[in-house]
Amino acid sequence: MVPNNSLLPPPLTWLKIVGFPYPDNVDLATKVEATVRKSGAVPATIGILNGIARIGFSQPELEHLASTAGQKTTIKVSRRDLPFVMGMVCSQPWEP
């Protein structure tokens, strides 16, 4: 839930997950989200985990997504790809 009148910057999920190798991407994601929060905005990391599109991830979930960088099951997805990707089985079920 985004608090009233909160800034919601554009997501940089691709940079956090695909743009850097693991574990550097986890460090980057943590720092970016901390900077966003410090400025009074709400970080909105967007991704698909276990076939469910989500906005916002816990630290263990973010680390799991980041650890998949460079794997065949990690797909950079745009809006046009969502129906296709949501219909695919792209990852193994994961429990925190």
Contacts in CASP RR format, 6 or more apart in sequence:
PFRMAT RR
TARGET T0000
AUTHOR 0000-0000-0000
METHOD contacts of the structure
MODEL  1
MVPNNSLLPPPLTWLKIVGFPYPDNVDLATKVEATVRKSGAVPATIGILN
GIARIGFSQPELEHLASTAGQKTTIKVSRRDLPFVMGMVCSQPWEP
2 8 0 8 1.000
2 42 0 8 1.000
2 44 0 8 1.000
3 42 0 8 1.000
6 40 0 8 1.000
6 41 0 8 1.000
6 42 0 8 1.000
7 39 0 8 1.000
7 40 0 8 1.000
7 41 0 8 1.000
7 42 0 8 1.000
8 41 0 8 1.000
8 42 0 8 1.000
8 44 0 8 1.000
9 36 0 8 1.000
9 41 0 8 1.000
9 43 0 8 1.000
9 44 0 8 1.000
11 44 0 8 1.000
11 45 0 8 1.000
11 46 0 8 1.000
12 32 0 8 1.000
12 45 0 8 1.000
13 45 0 8 1.000
13 46 0 8 1.000
13 47 0 8 1.000
14 76 0 8 1.000
15 28 0 8 1.000
15 32 0 8 1.000
16 25 0 8 1.000
16 28 0 8 1.000
16 29 0 8 1.000
16 32 0 8 1.000
16 45 0 8 1.000
16 62 0 8 1.000
16 66 0 8 1.000
17 25 0 8 1.000
17 29 0 8 1.000
17 65 0 8 1.000
17 66 0 8 1.000
17 68 0 8 1.000
17 69 0 8 1.000
17 74 0 8 1.000
18 69 0 8 1.000
18 70 0 8 1.000
18 74 0 8 1.000
18 76 0 8 1.000
19 25 0 8 1.000
19 69 0 8 1.000
20 28 0 8 1.000
20 69 0 8 1.000
21 69 0 8 1.000
21 70 0 8 1.000
22 66 0 8 1.000
22 67 0 8 1.000
22 68 0 8 1.000
22 69 0 8 1.000
23 66 0 8 1.000
23 67 0 8 1.000
25 66 0 8 1.000
25 69 0 8 1.000
26 62 0 8 1.000
26 63 0 8 1.000
26 66 0 8 1.000
26 67 0 8 1.000
29 45 0 8 1.000
29 62 0 8 1.000
29 66 0 8 1.000
30 59 0 8 1.000
30 62 0 8 1.000
32 43 0 8 1.000
33 43 0 8 1.000
33 45 0 8 1.000
36 42 0 8 1.000
36 43 0 8 1.000
37 43 0 8 1.000
43 56 0 8 1.000
44 55 0 8 1.000
44 56 0 8 1.000
45 55 0 8 1.000
45 56 0 8 1.000
45 57 0 8 1.000
45 62 0 8 1.000
46 53 0 8 1.000
46 54 0 8 1.000
46 55 0 8 1.000
46 56 0 8 1.000
47 53 0 8 1.000
47 54 0 8 1.000
47 55 0 8 1.000
47 57 0 8 1.000
47 65 0 8 1.000
47 77 0 8 1.000
48 54 0 8 1.000
48 77 0 8 1.000
48 85 0 8 1.000
48 86 0 8 1.000
48 90 0 8 1.000
49 57 0 8 1.000
49 61 0 8 1.000
49 64 0 8 1.000
49 65 0 8 1.000
49 91 0 8 1.000
49 94 0 8 1.000
50 91 0 8 1.000
50 93 0 8 1.000
50 94 0 8 1.000
51 86 0 8 1.000
51 87 0 8 1.000
51 89 0 8 1.000
51 90 0 8 1.000
51 91 0 8 1.000
53 82 0 8 1.000
53 86 0 8 1.000
57 65 0 8 1.000
58 96 0 8 1.000
60 96 0 8 1.000
61 96 0 8 1.000
64 94 0 8 1.000
64 96 0 8 1.000
68 74 0 8 1.000
68 91 0 8 1.000
73 90 0 8 1.000
73 91 0 8 1.000
75 81 0 8 1.000
75 85 0 8 1.000
75 90 0 8 1.000
77 85 0 8 1.000
END
